Amino acid sequence: MFDYITPRSLATPKEVIEYLELHQAAQEFRLELEHRDNLEAYCQWYHQTAIKNQRDLEQMRTELNVLAWLGGRTV
């Protein structure tokens, strides 16, 4: 009527090594994906910042340079 669960025998050294190798490979894969995601986010931020800085530079070039005008220099 009742089926007893028999305990699983201990893992063999070969099975432990295979498990640890698989676990290490999974960890390395996860870290690689995390690194790539972080790099992609950084590249997007850098690109957006560069575009904003280029716009700011163009705007500054079109503005009147009051300090140079007051000092008598033309820039």
C-alpha positions as CSV (number, residue, x, y, z in Angstrom):
1,M,0.0,0.0,0.0
2,F,2.7,2.5,0.9
3,D,5.7,2.9,-1.4
4,Y,8.7,4.0,0.5
5,I,11.1,6.4,-1.2
6,T,14.5,4.9,-1.2
7,P,17.3,7.4,-0.7
8,R,19.5,8.1,-3.7
9,S,23.0,6.8,-3.4
10,L,25.8,9.3,-3.1
11,A,27.1,10.8,-6.3
12,T,30.2,9.3,-7.8
13,P,33.3,11.5,-8.1
14,K,32.7,11.6,-11.9
15,E,29.2,12.9,-11.4
16,V,30.4,15.6,-9.0
17,I,33.1,16.7,-11.4
18,E,30.5,16.9,-14.2
19,Y,28.1,18.9,-12.1
20,L,30.9,21.4,-11.0
21,E,32.0,21.8,-14.6
22,L,28.5,22.4,-15.8
23,H,27.9,24.9,-12.9
24,Q,31.1,26.7,-13.8
25,A,30.2,26.9,-17.4
26,A,26.8,28.3,-16.5
27,Q,28.3,30.9,-14.2
28,E,30.8,32.0,-16.9
29,F,28.0,32.3,-19.5
30,R,25.9,34.4,-17.1
31,L,28.9,36.7,-16.4
32,E,29.6,37.0,-20.1
33,L,25.9,38.0,-20.8
34,E,26.0,40.5,-17.9
35,H,29.3,42.0,-19.2
36,R,27.8,42.4,-22.7
37,D,24.7,44.0,-21.4
38,N,26.7,46.5,-19.4
39,L,28.9,47.2,-22.4
40,E,25.9,47.8,-24.6
41,A,24.3,50.1,-22.0
42,Y,27.6,52.1,-21.7
43,C,28.0,52.4,-25.5
44,Q,24.4,53.7,-25.8
45,W,25.0,56.2,-23.0
46,Y,28.3,57.3,-24.6
47,H,26.7,57.8,-28.0
48,Q,23.8,59.8,-26.6
49,T,26.2,62.0,-24.6
50,A,28.4,62.6,-27.6
51,I,25.4,63.7,-29.7
52,K,24.3,66.1,-26.8
53,N,27.8,67.5,-26.5
54,Q,28.0,68.1,-30.3
55,R,24.7,70.0,-30.1
56,D,25.9,72.0,-27.2
57,L,29.1,72.9,-29.0
58,E,27.3,74.0,-32.1
59,Q,25.0,76.1,-29.9
60,M,27.9,77.7,-28.1
61,R,29.6,78.5,-31.5
62,T,26.5,80.5,-32.6
63,E,26.2,82.4,-29.3
64,L,27.8,85.8,-28.9
65,N,31.1,85.5,-27.0
66,V,30.6,88.4,-24.5
67,L,33.9,87.9,-22.7
68,A,36.0,88.2,-25.9
69,W,33.9,91.2,-27.0
70,L,34.6,93.0,-23.6
71,G,38.3,92.1,-23.7
72,G,38.6,93.5,-27.3
73,R,39.6,90.1,-28.7
74,T,37.8,88.5,-31.6
75,V,37.5,84.7,-31.5
